[in-house]
Amino acid sequence: MNLSNVLKNGFLIIVASLVLTACATQKKASTGQMQGDVYTGTDTVEYLASGVPDRVFFATNETVLTTASRETLRKQATWLRKNSSINVVLEGHADERGTREYNLALGERRANSAKDYLMTYGISSDRISVLSYGKERPVDSGSNPLAWSKNRRSVTVKAN
C-alpha cells in the first residue's frame, strides 16, 4: 500500500466514525403531539399497571381534566377497584414558568383534580395521597411549548 491509499482509508474510517457517532447521539423525536396546549403523547408515560397509564396532562395554568385525562383516570379507577389493597400517591407537577410557590399550589390543585375524579369512580379518599412537586421534577428540561406540556401533569404512583 502506498501512502495515498493509507491516508484515504484513514480518512474514510474517521468520516464513518463521525457519521455513526452522530447517529448514535441523535435525540429521539417525540411521539406525542399538541392539541391546543395539552400534550397527548405517550413518550413520557409509564404504566401503573399493564395497559393503565400513570399520568394525565393539563393545559397551561389549568386544573381541568381533558377527555384523554378522564379516560386514563377511569382506567386507573378500574384497576384500583380490582386491587383494593393498593394505595396511591397523586403527584402534581407544573412547567418551569411561574414562581416556585405558584407552581407548588398549581401542582397540588392538579393532583386534587385527579383525586376527585378517582373518588367519583368509587376509590376511597383514604387510599389516595396528594403531593405537589411544582416545577421541581420536570420530565423534559427543555424550555419550549412541547417540553412545558409534558411537565404539566399529575402522576399516579403506588404508595410505599
Backbone bond lengths (Angstrom), bond angles and torsions (degrees), N, CA, C in turn:
res aa  C-N    CA-C-N  psi(-1)  N-CA   C-N-CA  omega(-1)  CA-C   N-CA-C  phi
1 M - - - 1.439 - - 1.512 109.15 -
2 N 1.296 113.81 138.93 1.458 117.07 176.87 1.531 109.26 -93.55
3 L 1.321 115.68 169.70 1.461 122.96 -176.58 1.524 111.59 -60.03
4 S 1.318 117.67 -36.11 1.461 121.85 -179.41 1.538 111.07 -62.56
5 N 1.323 116.38 -44.22 1.466 120.12 179.01 1.528 111.76 -67.27
6 V 1.324 118.28 -38.14 1.465 122.35 178.17 1.522 109.76 -62.91
7 L 1.321 117.29 -46.08 1.463 120.63 179.22 1.529 111.02 -64.68
8 K 1.338 115.63 -41.33 1.463 119.76 179.96 1.521 110.77 -63.81
9 N 1.321 118.64 -44.66 1.470 122.54 178.55 1.527 111.14 -65.60
10 G 1.315 116.73 -40.40 1.463 120.60 177.55 1.522 111.24 -62.89
11 F 1.334 115.96 -42.20 1.459 120.48 178.69 1.532 110.02 -62.62
12 L 1.324 118.04 -43.31 1.464 121.53 179.46 1.526 111.41 -63.38
13 I 1.308 117.18 -38.49 1.465 120.73 178.31 1.527 110.50 -65.03
14 I 1.310 117.21 -42.70 1.472 121.11 179.13 1.525 110.39 -64.04
15 V 1.336 117.37 -45.42 1.466 121.04 179.70 1.530 110.17 -62.29
16 A 1.330 117.13 -44.41 1.463 120.53 179.89 1.533 110.77 -62.47
17 S 1.322 117.14 -39.98 1.467 121.21 178.03 1.516 111.49 -63.14
18 L 1.342 116.21 -42.62 1.464 119.55 178.88 1.523 111.86 -64.77
19 V 1.322 116.79 -40.34 1.457 120.45 178.88 1.528 110.06 -64.14
20 L 1.321 117.40 -45.43 1.457 120.75 179.76 1.519 111.51 -65.20
21 T 1.300 117.83 -38.07 1.464 121.32 177.53 1.522 110.13 -63.84
22 A 1.304 117.67 -43.65 1.458 121.14 179.16 1.521 110.68 -62.10
23 C 1.327 117.76 -39.00 1.459 120.61 178.91 1.519 110.79 -67.78
24 A 1.312 117.37 -38.06 1.452 121.52 -177.13 1.520 112.28 -70.20
25 T 1.323 118.39 -27.71 1.449 120.08 -176.88 1.521 113.11 -102.10
26 Q 1.314 117.33 3.75 1.453 119.93 179.59 1.520 109.68 -65.19
27 K 1.321 116.91 132.02 1.452 121.70 -178.66 1.522 109.47 -71.80
28 K 1.329 115.26 135.73 1.455 120.70 178.76 1.527 109.11 -66.74
29 A 1.297 115.59 134.09 1.456 120.03 178.09 1.518 109.75 -70.16
30 S 1.299 116.22 147.52 1.453 121.81 178.12 1.519 109.64 -65.44
31 T 1.332 116.20 139.87 1.457 120.33 176.35 1.517 111.12 -92.57
32 G 1.319 116.25 3.06 1.451 120.28 -177.12 1.510 112.27 -97.21
33 Q 1.309 114.13 177.44 1.449 120.89 176.62 1.514 108.68 -146.06
34 M 1.301 114.52 164.58 1.448 120.85 179.30 1.523 109.08 -100.40
35 Q 1.311 116.51 136.25 1.461 123.13 168.69 1.518 104.93 -120.46
36 G 1.329 115.24 103.02 1.465 118.94 -170.06 1.516 106.60 69.18
37 D 1.328 116.77 -122.27 1.462 118.07 175.01 1.529 110.89 -117.12
38 V 1.341 116.21 29.33 1.461 121.66 178.29 1.523 109.14 -113.05
39 Y 1.314 116.28 127.98 1.455 122.92 178.73 1.521 109.50 -76.11
40 T 1.329 117.44 132.22 1.464 120.59 -178.16 1.524 112.64 -118.88
41 G 1.305 117.38 13.66 1.459 119.71 -175.21 1.508 113.68 -85.66
42 T 1.325 114.37 179.71 1.459 120.61 -178.33 1.518 113.16 -122.59
43 D 1.335 118.84 2.43 1.457 118.72 -174.64 1.520 113.29 -71.79
44 T 1.337 119.68 -12.95 1.460 120.69 175.32 1.522 111.80 -107.10
45 V 1.321 117.12 -2.97 1.459 120.76 -174.62 1.520 110.21 -84.97
46 E 1.315 114.13 134.02 1.456 120.09 168.99 1.514 105.46 -107.13
47 Y 1.316 117.68 -166.44 1.453 119.10 -176.04 1.518 111.25 -131.42
48 L 1.332 114.05 133.10 1.453 121.43 173.87 1.520 108.84 -67.91
49 A 1.312 114.95 -39.07 1.461 123.64 176.88 1.523 106.52 -154.38
50 S 1.300 117.20 172.48 1.459 120.66 -179.32 1.529 110.72 -55.90
51 G 1.332 115.73 119.52 1.447 120.93 179.23 1.515 115.75 78.46
52 V 1.331 117.06 4.10 1.469 121.20 -178.83 1.533 108.65 -116.22
53 P 1.332 117.61 99.62 1.469 120.22 -179.53 1.526 111.04 -59.54
54 D 1.324 115.90 150.65 1.465 120.14 -175.44 1.519 114.10 -96.57
55 R 1.349 119.62 -5.68 1.467 119.32 -175.48 1.509 113.67 -141.83
56 V 1.327 112.17 155.36 1.463 121.09 175.59 1.522 107.66 -126.75
57 F 1.334 116.11 153.63 1.460 121.52 -174.79 1.525 111.10 -115.60
58 F 1.336 114.90 155.10 1.460 121.71 -175.53 1.524 110.72 -128.15
59 A 1.323 115.30 157.02 1.459 121.80 173.51 1.535 108.54 -76.41
60 T 1.312 116.49 166.77 1.462 122.91 -179.93 1.525 110.77 -56.64
61 N 1.327 115.50 129.32 1.475 123.24 177.95 1.525 113.17 56.95
62 E 1.313 118.38 24.93 1.460 122.18 -177.03 1.517 112.24 -116.76
63 T 1.340 113.97 153.77 1.458 121.69 173.12 1.523 110.71 -123.47
64 V 1.319 116.65 1.41 1.463 122.09 -179.56 1.523 108.88 -75.13
65 L 1.327 115.48 132.66 1.463 120.52 179.75 1.525 110.91 -77.44
66 T 1.323 115.49 135.53 1.458 121.38 176.17 1.531 109.12 -79.92
67 T 1.305 116.59 170.49 1.462 121.38 176.36 1.526 110.46 -58.65
68 A 1.332 116.70 -44.43 1.473 120.71 179.13 1.525 110.84 -63.67
69 S 1.328 117.04 -39.19 1.468 120.74 178.83 1.523 111.42 -64.22
70 R 1.322 116.37 -42.76 1.468 119.74 179.64 1.526 110.80 -63.84
71 E 1.329 117.31 -38.11 1.464 120.36 177.81 1.533 110.63 -64.12
72 T 1.314 116.61 -43.24 1.470 120.30 177.70 1.526 110.64 -61.38
73 L 1.323 116.85 -44.84 1.466 120.30 -179.32 1.526 111.69 -66.99
74 R 1.322 118.44 -32.69 1.474 120.22 174.54 1.532 110.42 -62.82
75 K 1.332 116.60 -40.80 1.475 120.01 176.62 1.528 110.39 -63.50
76 Q 1.333 116.56 -41.22 1.456 119.80 177.91 1.530 110.90 -62.98
77 A 1.328 116.68 -43.64 1.467 120.54 -179.69 1.529 110.82 -62.05
78 T 1.319 117.10 -42.46 1.469 120.81 178.43 1.517 110.08 -59.84
79 W 1.331 116.42 -45.35 1.465 120.57 179.84 1.524 110.87 -65.73
80 L 1.327 116.94 -41.99 1.470 120.20 -179.81 1.527 111.67 -65.34
81 R 1.329 118.45 -35.92 1.468 120.41 177.03 1.529 110.64 -64.14
82 K 1.335 117.09 -35.74 1.463 120.90 179.12 1.531 112.09 -76.91
83 N 1.326 116.74 -19.11 1.472 122.41 -177.63 1.527 108.63 -122.99
84 S 1.320 114.82 66.72 1.468 121.04 -170.98 1.526 114.83 -67.63
85 S 1.317 118.18 -11.57 1.469 119.73 179.04 1.534 112.19 -88.04
86 I 1.327 116.55 -5.24 1.467 119.97 -176.70 1.524 110.73 -97.66
87 N 1.326 115.14 130.11 1.461 122.86 173.19 1.523 108.09 -102.79
88 V 1.331 116.12 156.00 1.458 120.36 -178.37 1.523 110.86 -130.22
89 V 1.326 113.95 159.29 1.460 122.66 171.48 1.524 106.20 -116.26
90 L 1.324 116.21 129.86 1.455 121.43 174.79 1.520 107.13 -98.94
91 E 1.328 115.46 114.18 1.465 121.70 -178.42 1.521 109.03 -96.96
92 G 1.325 116.90 121.05 1.455 121.37 178.77 1.513 111.27 -95.43
93 H 1.333 116.18 139.21 1.463 122.21 -177.04 1.519 110.69 -134.79
94 A 1.324 114.99 159.03 1.465 121.95 178.01 1.528 108.65 -136.49
95 D 1.334 116.39 167.90 1.459 118.67 175.32 1.532 109.33 -82.73
96 E 1.306 117.10 -180.00 1.460 122.43 -171.64 1.527 114.40 -72.73
97 R 1.302 117.44 -15.92 1.453 119.86 -176.86 1.524 110.16 -77.64
98 G 1.297 117.12 148.05 1.462 121.18 -178.82 1.512 111.06 94.64
99 T 1.316 115.74 165.35 1.466 120.44 -178.82 1.519 110.80 -74.90
100 R 1.300 115.73 163.87 1.464 121.20 178.09 1.529 109.99 -59.30
101 E 1.324 116.33 -45.72 1.460 121.26 -177.76 1.532 111.33 -63.69
102 Y 1.328 116.21 -45.39 1.461 120.10 179.51 1.526 110.58 -60.18
103 N 1.325 116.87 -45.08 1.463 120.75 -177.16 1.522 112.41 -70.02
104 L 1.325 117.93 -32.36 1.471 119.60 175.03 1.528 109.90 -63.95
105 A 1.338 116.63 -43.41 1.469 120.33 178.71 1.531 110.81 -66.31
106 L 1.332 117.17 -40.82 1.465 121.54 179.35 1.527 110.42 -64.42
107 G 1.318 117.51 -44.21 1.465 120.88 177.71 1.519 111.77 -60.10
108 E 1.326 116.47 -38.95 1.464 120.17 178.27 1.533 110.85 -66.52
109 R 1.326 117.12 -41.80 1.466 120.05 178.16 1.534 110.63 -63.93
110 R 1.321 117.33 -38.03 1.475 120.40 178.47 1.524 110.91 -65.00
111 A 1.327 116.92 -45.44 1.457 120.24 178.76 1.527 110.70 -63.73
112 N 1.324 117.36 -39.35 1.466 120.46 177.64 1.522 111.75 -66.84
113 S 1.318 117.58 -33.27 1.456 121.09 176.18 1.533 110.01 -62.43
114 A 1.327 116.21 -43.81 1.465 120.76 177.14 1.532 110.54 -66.10
115 K 1.330 117.15 -40.42 1.473 121.40 178.66 1.525 110.41 -61.20
116 D 1.320 116.78 -47.41 1.468 120.59 -179.99 1.519 111.03 -58.20
117 Y 1.323 116.05 -40.21 1.462 119.74 -179.70 1.527 111.12 -67.00
118 L 1.338 117.23 -43.42 1.463 120.06 177.59 1.530 110.84 -61.02
119 M 1.325 116.56 -37.63 1.464 120.50 179.95 1.534 111.35 -65.32
120 T 1.335 117.68 -32.87 1.464 119.33 177.89 1.525 111.37 -67.41
121 Y 1.314 116.95 -17.10 1.463 121.56 177.30 1.526 111.50 -102.63
122 G 1.340 116.63 22.33 1.458 120.79 170.08 1.517 116.82 89.98
123 I 1.321 118.28 9.58 1.465 119.62 178.48 1.524 107.94 -89.75
124 S 1.317 116.43 124.38 1.468 122.05 -177.11 1.527 110.99 -65.23
125 S 1.322 115.37 140.08 1.470 119.66 178.17 1.526 111.39 -62.91
126 D 1.336 117.42 -22.43 1.465 121.18 178.03 1.527 112.04 -66.21
127 R 1.323 117.06 -20.60 1.465 121.80 -178.54 1.519 112.77 -92.72
128 I 1.339 117.28 -4.72 1.466 121.34 -173.00 1.522 110.43 -122.66
129 S 1.329 116.73 122.17 1.464 121.90 172.91 1.517 108.12 -107.86
130 V 1.315 115.71 153.15 1.464 121.64 179.95 1.520 108.63 -118.88
131 L 1.324 116.39 136.30 1.457 122.91 179.47 1.520 108.09 -143.07
132 S 1.321 117.12 133.22 1.469 119.75 179.01 1.522 110.24 -110.76
133 Y 1.321 115.09 134.05 1.455 121.69 172.99 1.526 111.34 -106.27
134 G 1.327 116.96 -5.82 1.458 119.61 -178.64 1.512 110.38 57.31
135 K 1.333 115.98 -126.74 1.470 120.09 -179.10 1.524 112.57 -100.08
136 E 1.336 117.62 10.79 1.459 122.08 -171.86 1.528 115.21 -76.41
137 R 1.324 119.13 -18.80 1.467 121.39 -177.10 1.533 111.45 -130.45
138 P 1.326 117.09 69.81 1.474 118.64 179.75 1.530 111.12 -71.23
139 V 1.332 116.13 147.37 1.464 119.55 172.15 1.516 110.12 -89.08
140 D 1.320 116.67 -19.23 1.459 122.33 177.48 1.525 106.83 -133.51
141 S 1.323 116.67 116.71 1.465 120.82 -175.96 1.530 112.88 -84.03
142 G 1.321 117.31 5.13 1.455 120.50 178.21 1.523 111.34 -65.42
143 S 1.317 114.75 161.11 1.464 120.46 179.57 1.523 108.35 -119.34
144 N 1.341 114.75 67.08 1.457 122.13 -177.61 1.526 108.90 -152.16
145 P 1.328 117.98 166.59 1.470 120.59 -175.74 1.537 114.86 -55.72
146 L 1.324 119.09 -38.45 1.458 119.95 -179.86 1.524 110.76 -67.20
147 A 1.318 117.05 -44.84 1.462 120.41 178.32 1.526 110.25 -61.41
148 W 1.317 116.72 -45.50 1.468 120.04 -179.31 1.520 110.75 -59.85
149 S 1.337 116.90 -40.67 1.465 119.65 -177.26 1.528 111.53 -67.13
150 K 1.318 117.99 -31.54 1.466 121.02 176.85 1.523 111.29 -70.40
151 N 1.325 116.30 -29.20 1.456 120.65 -176.32 1.523 113.66 -85.38
152 R 1.320 118.33 -16.21 1.472 122.19 178.01 1.522 107.41 -85.60
153 R 1.343 116.37 93.01 1.451 118.84 -169.64 1.525 112.27 -154.93
154 S 1.315 114.18 166.98 1.454 122.79 167.42 1.533 105.44 -125.70
155 V 1.314 115.99 131.14 1.473 121.31 -178.15 1.517 109.12 -116.17
156 T 1.316 116.40 130.74 1.464 122.26 178.33 1.526 108.75 -97.84
157 V 1.322 116.11 120.43 1.471 120.75 179.73 1.530 108.62 -125.82
158 K 1.312 115.60 151.68 1.472 120.35 176.86 1.521 107.86 -68.17
159 A 1.324 116.02 136.19 1.465 121.24 177.59 1.527 108.53 -77.43
160 N 1.320 115.19 148.26 1.477 119.31 178.40 1.506 111.47 -83.24
